[in-house]
Amino acid sequence: MVDTKKVKEKDFIEIKYTVYANDRPFDSNIEEDLRKLSPDAKPEKTIICIGQKMLVPGLDRQLDGKEVGKECEVEVPCKEAFGERKREMIKIIPLKAFTEQKVNPQVGMMFTLDNSLVKIIAVSRARVTTDFNHPLACKYLKYTVTITTLVEDDKEKTEALLKVLLKFVPEFEVKDKIIIKGPKVLEGPVNLYKEKFKELIGKDVVFEEKEPEKKEESKLEDKLGEKPENKD
């Protein structure tokens, strides 16, 4: 018999996937599928930790126990994906909030605000009606997904966690400990997640202060000020 590996909660895995919304492809990190959606887009490596809310709940739950290297189809109802559409997520923003930023809002335009993807659905003389609902809210999803690798490398694990917890990857080293480097403003968030790194990677985290350029520090403060992404 062939010895097949099955993944479990807290395993780090690399996945290849294509997601369909109402049977139409919406996103992918498989080059040939992604090219159909956006000819110029480049697929990105996707590493996640099972059970850590790095994916929509329905997909995250169903990956537990799947075999490495075997393609599978996973069906996810909207309540276990991005939820129902909510009326309170339709918001009115004064037109001058856009014009002051030299933006000419148009119906159908999409932009990022408060770490959410927002769509403009109406524009009047003084008001812009926006939709903060996720584009996949109220949609049934189907994934074709393959767990390509059970990730063992601590550097890859650390990078995957940083992307989710801090929303960016600062300079870091992995030795007997994980050393995260950056300006003083980064120390608080790093300390906040020390236990999570210890739990999932098994290494202590230490912070090492490093003075950035002023422009870099400003960008960092903006990133740390963003609300955490909620995939629930």
N, C-alpha and C positions, 0 to 999 in steps of 0.2 A: 504493500500500500504506500501511496505517496504521503509524506508527512506535510500536511498543509498547516500554515500558521493562521490562527484566528486572533483578531485583535480584541482588546478589552478596554474598559474605562481607564483613563489616565495614560493610555498608550499614545505616543506621538506617531502620526502617520502622514505620508504624502499621498494626496489623492489627485486623480484626473477625473473631471466631471463635465457634464453638460446639463443645464437645468432648463426644463420646459415649463412654461406658464400657459395653462389651458391648451396644452399640446403644441405650442409654438416655442421654438428655442429662444431663450432670453439671455443666457450668459454661458460661458464655457472657458476652460483653461486648456482645451485641446485645440491645437493650432488649426486643423482643418475645419473644425466646427466654429471656432472663433472668427475665422476668416469670412465665413458666410454672414456673420453679424456685423463685422467691421473689418474691412480689408486691410487697414493699416494697424490694427491692434496686435499687440504681442502678448502671448500667453505668459502668465506668471506662475511660478512654482507655488503650490499651496500645501503648507504643512499645518496640521491642526492637532490638538490634543483632545481625545474623545472625552466627552462629559464635562467640558469646560466652557460651554456656551460660545464656541468659536464658529458654530454653524446654527442654522435654524433648529429648534428643538426636535422636530420630527425626523430630520436627517441625522442629527447627532445621536439620537437614541437608537436608530436602526442600524447604524454602523457598528455598534457594539456586537461582537460575535461574528462579523463578516470575515471572509478569507482574504488574505493578501494575494493579489494578482488576479482575482476573479471579478469580472465585471458584473454588476448587479443593477437592478432597477429599484428605486425607492420612491414610493408615492407618499406625498405629504399634503394633507388637507390644510386649508388656510389657517385654521385655529392652531396648528402646530408649525406654521411657517411665519408669515408676517401679519397674521390676524385679520380681523374684519376692518373695513373702512370705517373711520370715526368722523362724525360730523364736526366735532370740536377741533379736528385737525385742519379744517378749512378756515384760513385766517385772512383778515383784511390788513394790508400794510399800506400806509400812506404813499402815494406816488412820489412825493418829494424824497422819501428814504432812498429811492432808486436814482432819481435825477441828481441828488447831491453827490452820489458816487459816479455820476456820468454814465449811468446805465439806462438804456431805453427799453423798458420791459415790453415783451411781446407775448401774446398767448401761445402756450406750448413751450416757452423757454424754461429750461431747468437749471438750477443752481444749488450750491450747498450753503446751508445756513444752520447754525447751531448743531453742526455735525449730522444734519439731515438733508436728504435730497428733496428739493422743493420744486414744484411745478406751478407755473403761472397759468391760471385757468380763465381769468378775465381781467380786462384793464378798462377803467373808466377815466373820467377827467381828473379825478383826485385820488382814486383808490385802485389798488391792485389786489385781486383775489388770488390767494395762493393755497396750494394743497400740500400739506406736510405729511400726508399718508405715504407710506412706502409704495413705490410703483407696483410691487407685487402683493399689496394688501388685497384681501378678499379673493385671492387666486389660488387655485389648486396647482400644486407643483409636482413635477416628476423629474427625478434625477437619474441619469445613467452615470454611475460612479465606479471607479476602480481604485482600490487601495494598492498603490504601486509599490510602496516601501514601508516597512516598519522602521521608523527613524530611531537610530541609536546615538547619533552624534550630538553631544551636549551643546555645541555651538549652534547647530541648526535648531535645537529645541529652544535655546535661549532667544535666538532671533525671532522665532515664531511667537513666543510669549511676549516679548517686548512689543511686537507689532500690535498685539491685542490689548495689552495692559496700558502701554504708554502711547499707542497710536503712531509710533515712529521707532526707529532703531538707533539709539545713541552709540557712541564708541564703547566697545566692551571687549574683555578678554575672558577666556575660560581656562582656568588652571585647576588647582585644588579647590578654588573658590571662583565665583563669577564676579568679576570686577567691572563695574559700570562707571564710566567716566563722563563728566560733564560739569556745567556750572552749578553753583550752590542751589539754584531754584529746582534742580532735578533731584536733590537729595531726599526731599519729603516723599515724592511719589515712589522713588526706589525703595525707601524704607517701608512704605505701605504694603508693598508686594513681596517682601522678603520671605514670608512664610509660604507664599504660593510657589515661589521658585524652589524652596527647600522641599516642599511636598511633591512637586512634579518632576524636578530634575535631581534632587538629592544633594544639592550643593548650597552652601551659604553664599549670600550676596554681600559684597562690600561696595561702598560708594567712594570714588576717588574724584575730588574736585579738580576741575580743569577749566581755566578761564577761556571763554569763547570770544570770538569777534562780537562787537556790539550788535551787528545785524543778525548774527546767528542766535544770540541770546534773545532778541526780540521775537524771532520766529519760534524759538523754543517755548517762550512764555505763551505765545498764541496757541501752540499745540497742547500744552498742559492745561490751558484754560478751556479747551473743548470738552463737551460732555462726553462720557464714555458711550460708545456705540452699543445699543441694546438690540441683540438679535432674537430676543424673546418675542 
